[in-house]
């Protein structure tokens, strides 16, 4: 049976990575970054992105990375893209991925929503290099800001901020952030969420992947933030089946910049069904679309 384009490119990437690792004794992710510029990258955006995705997953099996460096699964990325597609309605949109890592989440969104122009913020130089080379590999432009999004910056404002936010404590003081704790270290994911919302225009959106317990544990600062500076539009719990433990479970939160009180039925809160259950997913997406039609009709 003939190999698909994705399979061919995937094998070419892995072969080139092995050659670089053997010859130059470089870490596998560094070799992956180099290989993206050296293989014959011909194919659709979907084929090439998936070839990169599977190659990345193959490398981190060989050389494990911290959990925050794992790629966002396609099913989650596609759901983020669907939400963005509802709100953009085909209009040209400036999309900013905060903590963009390799750029894979932004590229997944681009695959589904062509009208977005991509920018990213990534402090890790190794991941930022992969991101830059992935842009060349996929032939998709993306402006990458190599810096910490929590620190002061001159990053241009966008229409929508997205991010699969790293979970943990931020090691430095976080002055001028409402989501910072009064004592001790603050949560990095809360600070990044607020930083991302600071970088969108008035009435702009934030679509973030966050811990499912974010509004339940140590929630005083985030609850204050979304009652004063942002409007909660959605909180969608991702399927428990895709996480090893309930503690690791994540959700998608959708915020609008600026606070305006909504009646209860305007906030969409619920559970996303198992991605493998096609019938239930279709029903969920129908409910999501219906919610947006009602919401947009009141704006």
Phi, psi and omega in degrees: 000134182292144179283147176285165176302316180301315181296319180297313181293320178303314180293322178297317178300310183296320179297315181293321178299314180299321179295318181293317180298316181292318184283314189253357180054044180265155173301154187294323180290328175292321177293324177298316179302316180294318185296331180299335180265359189242349181263164179280098186265082177241127181155180179287162176302319180297313180299313184290320179297318181291325175299315176299313182304310183291326177293317178301313180299324179294320181293319183284347169289321180284320179229091185304146179240167177297155187301328181289352178260005175286150179284147174290125181302149182304317184302321178289316179300320179293325178291319174302316180297320180298317179297315180297320180298322178300313187282334182272332177050041176083357181280145177299130191224134176271115185249126182245120178263111181270136187062050193288346179059235181280351184089004187295319179297314179299320180291327176296317177297316181300324179301325184263334185231094189289340187278010179262140171258130193261139166224158179216158176233122182213122184276334183282116185296327180293317179290321179298325178292317176300317180302311181300317181288329176296324176302316178295317182298318183269350184059041178237116179292142177204122179275125185249124176264110184277075183204173178276119185293339182283336180277158179304142184207173175242037179290130180297149180290150177237180178272324182221136172252138175233167176176136167267094196284131178293134184265132178153188181265144177271126190284346185250160173300149182234080181288147175069020174247125180291335181275357178287147177279150180292327180231147177073185181285146180265165178284128179297322183291328177289317179297320180292323176300312180295319178298320178296317179293329176296337185264004174255157181290166177306135184068008175288171186247154167235130177235104190235145173264119191225165174299139182296335181269014186301324182269006184245321183252133182047051192261004187300315185287320181289325179292324177293319182298314184277004171254358182231322190244346182213157179249124178285121178257320181215149167217104189246115179283122179289157185302133180297336185293341182265004179240146183293321180224160178297327180296331181273357185296144181236166180223165173254123176251136178240124183236149169250136181293133183093140182264130170218125185297136178245147172290156190305320184285359176270348177264123182268110180235129180178188182252133173281130180291168176305129183300336182279348180269093188299319183295315180292325178293320178298319179293320178298315180295325176297317178296321178296315179296319178297319178301315182295320179300318178292318181296312184292332179289345180260359182274000000 
